[in-house]
């Protein structure tokens, strides 16, 4: 199976938001941030009265609700712009034995037995080489071959989180 990809900045940023905000800790932090933000608004509107200004809730809510998303955006943009290989046209040749990845400035061959795991998201396949590093394949580049890719992954003895459809 041959897959040609080219990842655009906007798609990469969207993926980084998805990967960041799907973690349980981030979900809990955002709920806490939104609750504290609501508390701060209620203080400013006058629903809640207090002798002291609620510095901690306001600071924490601003950090979680505003600073964190901006941080994800700017770090993803910086990462994309400084790693030129992310911007290249990449060709994946995937078989039952190997994954051959060829870009405009690099070439790599990996075996499935050294692949850490494969995760399928709504619009992406992530082939993890270890807990942190993954090859990212947009589903729009695969088309109907995604069913074949799922079958290849299922036949391997690696962790996977694949969709059923």
Protein Blocks (a to p, Z undefined) as FASTA:
>chain_A
ZZdddddfklmmmmmmmmmmmpfklmmmmmmmmmmmmmmmmmmnomagcfbdcfklmmmm
mmmmmmmmmmmmmmmmmmmmmmmmlmpccdddddfkbccdddfkbccdddfklpfbdcdd
fkbccddfblmbccdddfklnmmmlmmmmmmmmmpccdddddfZZ
